[in-house]
Amino acid sequence: MVTFLVIVITLAVVAAAVARRARIVVPADHVGIITRWGVPAHPDDAYKHVNPYNARGVLARTLRPGVHWMWPVVNSVECVPRVHVPKGMIGVVKALEGHHRSGGGVLARHIDCDNYQDGERFLLGDGRRKGEQGFQVSILTGDHAYYINTRLFQVEMRPRTFVPTGTIGLLKANQGAVLPPDRRFGRHVTCDSFQDGEAFLAGGGEQGRQLAILGGGYYDINPELFDVITVDNVAASRGGLTEAHLQEISIGENYTGVVVTLDGAEPDQGAEGAVAPRVAGHSNFRLPWVFLANDGQRGVQQETLGKGPSYALNPWFVRVILIPTRVLILKWHNKTASEADNYDADLGQITVKVQGRFDLSVDLSQNLQIPPAVAPTLVAQFGGASTAGLGGLVDDPAPMKRFVRDVLGVAVTGYFNGIAMTYSVFEFLESYEDVRKNLTDRVRHALGKWGVETLETNLGDFELTDVSMLEALKDEPLEMQRGRALEERARNAKRESDIQRYRAAGKVSEAGLEIRAEVEALGQDNVAMIRIVREFAGFDVPQYIGGGGDISAYLSTLPLPAVQDLLTRLRQLRTDQQLTFAPGRQELVEAEPDDSVTTVGTEAVPEADEQGQ
């Protein structure tokens, strides 16, 4: 009886000791890692350090906080703190045990194992695949604690990905399908802004640059799967990226943004300098994968970006060139150093060589405005259309400077060179208003072909470039004026000669008409006699004849037969034609029925008697 009692007490003591050692208490915020002793090893040698079975070695399963009972000789339990991922951090998990990665990727694929808290399920698989060694594609999010077997998994703390407000983040995938050689970007896969690495790989994600970007904010992205380039680390990146490339794009007042896509379908053959048509659905190029899926073409786009919200655009995919839509005042004058970057930097003061030796200089200003719809064509034709290199916002005046130089500048220079060949200096100066008007028309025509609106053309005063030519220019107008005076005199003399000739011809015509009328009225012989008498009456009689110098004295000097014949003919004329002498006058006139005299010349001749006395 005593012996039995001793045995019972001994067994009770042993049982109490065993129970005391078998009782396992896992403290709060800890996890118990089990190691088995004195049992056979599992025949599957795939798990050399941690096994998912109850075989010898470290077990994959763990004990949560609380009281547990285990055989003390067979099992030992190590209590370790649970894994806590702080706020603002993520946990990158590396499996120390598991199968070798069959795909050859950098990361092991996702296993549904309760955020790595179910080690057995991780090793044995979730029905799709078994757990693999190495870094895992799935991560642990921050501000959480995890009961993880630290003999099976190692957790590294990494900061969350942060993209400052107003900037963007670019991504490169380190794992996925190999990118085809004819594409610059990996296939777009919906994966919660790259926070779901398993979705990226399962959806056919490809290595390399990605089309999608990250806007401002925090992201739980596995840094082993993706390289994220932000303004905080862009200096260490390769490829020429700068902080400016990662800024959201804003289009200012009085500007339009011309978009050049660096990827897309090949433009039509022979369409150099052309503008690609609009493509729907890409939300102002924020969704480049939609642009590509809808056969968007590479190059300058017809759709432009206007003033409004900021545009988060991928600089690997698009370049935005600012073109001013405000009124531009372009000047032809001597530029200062501060004006070298202006759109009119290539426009110097206009100098025109007139008459082959006089250089006239003039300042010119031209106001114009570029409609937003015209801007893409200017970029396509005058530079900025290259699809090589990086994109981002480009405030480059080069395309506008080329347009101003090659279109506006050529039109103005060509006009002045043309008129300089036909104008003299004074014609140039005197035709100022015509020059300005014609120049305005020439500029309007040149810019109108490009759809650019022409506003105001202001032409300055013409000035001699070489002041030493001023004296020669002063002498020239005097010589020109003297030559013009001589030419005018010659023209006036010719006019006077013509007038005299016309007058003489008129007198001849008048005299002819008078004689013709007298001949018709009196007869040819009588008219001849009358005119002889008139001539006689007008003679200046010498003083020595008769002493008186009148016709009577002159008649007295004529032979008597001549005087009698003359008087006979006058009497006969009076009888036939009813002519008489006006008293006191030497003019022979035709008598009316009641008249009694006929006037011949300017002397009064008394009527002769019947005997001619």
C-alpha positions, 0 to 999 in steps of 0.5 A: 500500500505504501509502495503504491502510494509512493508510486502515485505521488512520484507520478503526480510529481513527475506529471506536475513537472511535465505539465509545468514544462509543457505549458507554453505561454506566449506573451502579448505582441509575440509569436512562438516559433516551434522546434521539434526534437527526437522525431524523424525528419520528413522524407521531402528534403525540399525544406531543409531549414523550416518544414510545413510538417510536424517533422524534425526541425523548425516548424512553419506554423507558429503560436499566437499569444496565449497559453499552449500545451506541448510535450516539453521533451519533443518540442521547444518554443521560442517567443519572438516579438511580432513584426511591426511595420511603422506608419510611413513604411512598408515591409518587404518580405524575403522567404528564407525557405521554399521552392526555387523560383521557376520563372527566373524572375526577381520576385517570388509570386504571391501566395495567399497566406494571410500576409505571411502569417500562415507559414504552412500554407506559404510552403505548401501552396494555395492551390495555384503554386507553392511558396518560393524563396527570395523576395516576395512580390507582395508587401506588408503595409505600414502601421500594422503588426504581423505574427510572422515566423521570423525563421521563415521570413525576413522583413525589411522596412522601406519607406513608402513611395512619396510623390510631392504635390504638383509633381509626378512619379515615373516607373520602371518595372524590374520584372515581367514579360520581356518588352518587344523590340518595336515598343518603347513602353511596357503593356499597361496593366491595371494594378492599383497604381502599381501597388498590387504587384501580383496584379501587374505580373498576372495581367501580363505586365512587361519590364521597362518604362511604364506609360502610367504615372503617379500623381502627388501622394503616398503609395505602397509600392514594392521597390524590388518590383518597381523603380520609382523616379520622383523629384527626390531621387531624380538626380541619381536616375539615368536618362537625363531626367531633371526635376523640371521633367517631373513637374505637372504642366500648367499652360499660362495665360495667353499661351497654348500647349502644342503636344508632340507624342514621342510614341505612336503609330507611324505617320503617313508616308510623305506627311512630313510637317503634317499634324496628326489628327485628333484621337478620342478618349485619352483625357488630354494625353493623361491616358497614353495607353488609350491614345496608342490603342486608338491608333494615335500617330507619333508627332505633332498633334492637332489637339492642343492644351489650353489654360486650365488645370495642371496636366500630369503627363508622362515626359517619356511619352509627350512633349509640350511646346508653349506657343504664345497666343497673345498679341506679339510686337515684332521689331526690326531694329538694333537689338540689345543683349537683353532682347537676344532671346525674343521671337524677333531676335533675328530681325535687325534694322532694315537697310535698303540700298537705293540708286546703288549707293545710298543706304537708307535705314528704317525701323519697323514693328509688326503686331500679329496674333497666332490662333491656338488652332494654327500653333501645331502647324507652325511647330510641325513646319518650323521645328520642335517636331522631333520625337527623339529624347525626352518630353515635358514642358518646353518653353523654347522660342526656336520654332517661333523665331524660325517662323518670324525669320523665314516667313515674316522676315523674308516677306519684309526684306523681299519687299524692300529689296524689290522697290529699292531697284525701281525707286530713287531716294526722293521717290522713296521718301516721297512715297512713304505712305504708299510704301507703308500700305504696300508693305502692310498688304505684303505682310498680311498676304504672307502671314495669311497663308499660315492662318496668322492674324495681322494687326498693325504695321508701324514703319519708322522714318527713313534715315541715311546710314552713312552721314557722309553721303548727306552732302551728295544727297543735298547736291543731287536735288539741286541738279535734279531741280535744274534739269526739271526746270530745263525740261519744263522750259523746253516743253513750254517753248514747244507749247508756244510754238504749237499755239502760234502755228494753230493761230496762224492756221486760224487766221489763214482759214479766216482770211480764206473764208472772207475772200471766198465770200467777197468773190461770191458777192463781187466777183474775182476781178472786182475783189482784186481791184478793191484790194488794190485800192485798199493797198493804195489807200494804206501806202505811205505817200512820200512827202515830196509828192503833192506835199500832202502825203494823201491818196489825192496827191498820190493819184495826181502823180499817176498817169492820166490814162491810168487814173481814168481807167481806175475811175471807169472801173470803179464807176462800173463796179458801183453801177453793177454792184451798187457800191459807194464811198462813205463820206470821209472814209477811204473804205469801199462798202456795199450800198444798201438800197437807200445808201449813196456811197461806197467806201474803198480804203480809208479816203473818201473819193468823190463820185466822178462825172460822166466824163470821168472828171 
